[in-house]
Amino acid sequence: MSPSKVDLDVRPLSPSIGAEIHGVDCADDLDDEVVAAIRQVWLERLVVFFPDQRLDDDSQIAFAHRFGELTESHPVEPHVLEREEVHSIESGKDRTDFWHTDITFMNRPAMASMLRSIEVPVAGGDTMWSDTRAAYESLAAPLRRLCDELSAFHYEPFYAQMVAEGHGNVWEGKKLEQLLPATHPVVRVHPETGRKNLFVNPKFTLRITDMPESQSDGLLRLLYRHMTRPEFVVRYHWKPRTLAFWDNRATMHFGIFDYEGQRRVMHRVTLRGDRPAGPAGPAGPAG
């Protein structure tokens, strides 16, 4: 059976980004053809949701393994669970109410993330994802050509300080002892589809290389306003036992914090990525 013949129940959530996939039990030992079909939908829609799943940490890890190699839970954030692959995001200690792409401050950012809802507010606590591929493709041609030639530093000073104080975790099999700025292309060429997308985000992109700070700030503000236009964004209202699977290579996301005093618990695993490459190849040193 070819992936094109697998009959998935796919329900798009916007014209370009986001879809729910119904009728798939992610805890099952799925056929390779089903996994391949899910991957094709994911590559096209960039973030997919599987409602009403019966997953625990072990089965979430097993499902994620069908799509790639798992990383440790986080390069810097403390581990709070027995499974080193699982990062727990909990109300009271974790807020992600800013646009970001996971772990771009590392030379090899995560390829993908899988987030499972365990406890969510009845109202509030939604997450938004931005389609940075559609955002790039809708730029005026002269601006696309400019961005194709640029690279940017990605950095998180709070994490760098934690690492300098000895609080780095094991990441890609080695203890993280220093966190320097990572250099990535402003435009990333997707390694699976070959399509281009913007690869900057307000949380971790420090500035554009080889450009005065004021000009870098102005260009990045322009790109961020463009990337978060409503037509590029899907907003998802969580229900318990939902699994989200998104492509970090072509999205950024924002966890809305509007649930003060309510419980919200999510478990995330991430899939190991490669060094981002732009139209001219990788922007930074190997490693």
WOBELFEN-V722676 format. One line per field, one symbol per residue. ss: DSSP state (h for helix, s for strand, l for the rest). phi: phi as a letter, one per 20 degrees, with the letter a starting at -180 (. if undefined). burial: I if it has 16 or more other ideal C-beta (glycine too) atoms within 10 Angstrom, else O. Layout:
ss: ???
phi: ???
burial: ???
This chain:
ss: llhhhlllssssllllllsssslllllllllhhhhhhhhhhhhhhlssssllllllhhhhhhhhhllllsllllllllllllllllsssslllllllllslllllllllllsssssssslllllllssssshhhhhhlllhhhhhhhhllssssllhhhhhhhhlllllssllssllllllsssslsssllllllsssllllllssssllllhhhhhhhhhhhhhhhllhhhssssllllllssssslllssssslllllllllssssssslllllssllsslllll
phi: .egfefeeedcgdafdcnbeddndefefeffgffgffffffffeembccdflededgfffffffffdrefeffafcgffcdfefeddedcgnccccebfadgmffdfcfffbccddedccffcnmfcdcdeffffffeffgffgfffgedcbedacfffffgffendfefclncfedbcdgedcffddeffddmeebfccbffdeeafflbggffggffffgfffffdfgfdddddefcgmdddcceffbbcbbefdccgndebccdcccdfddfgdegdogedffp
burial: OOIOOIOIOIOOIIOIIIIIIOOIOIIOOIOOOIIIIIIIIIIOIIIIIIOOIOIOIOIIIOIIOOIOOIIIIIIIIOIOOOIOIIIIIOIOOOOIOOIIIIIIIIIIIIIIIIIIIIOIIOOOIIIIIIIIIIIIOOIOOOOOOOIIOIIIIIIIOOIIOIIOOOOIIOIOOOOIOOIOIIIIIIIIIIOOOOOIIIIIIIIIIIIIIOIOOOOIOOIIOOIIOIIIOOOIIIOIOIOOOIIIIIIIIIIIIIIOOOIOOOOIIIIIIIIIIOIIIIOOOIIIOOO
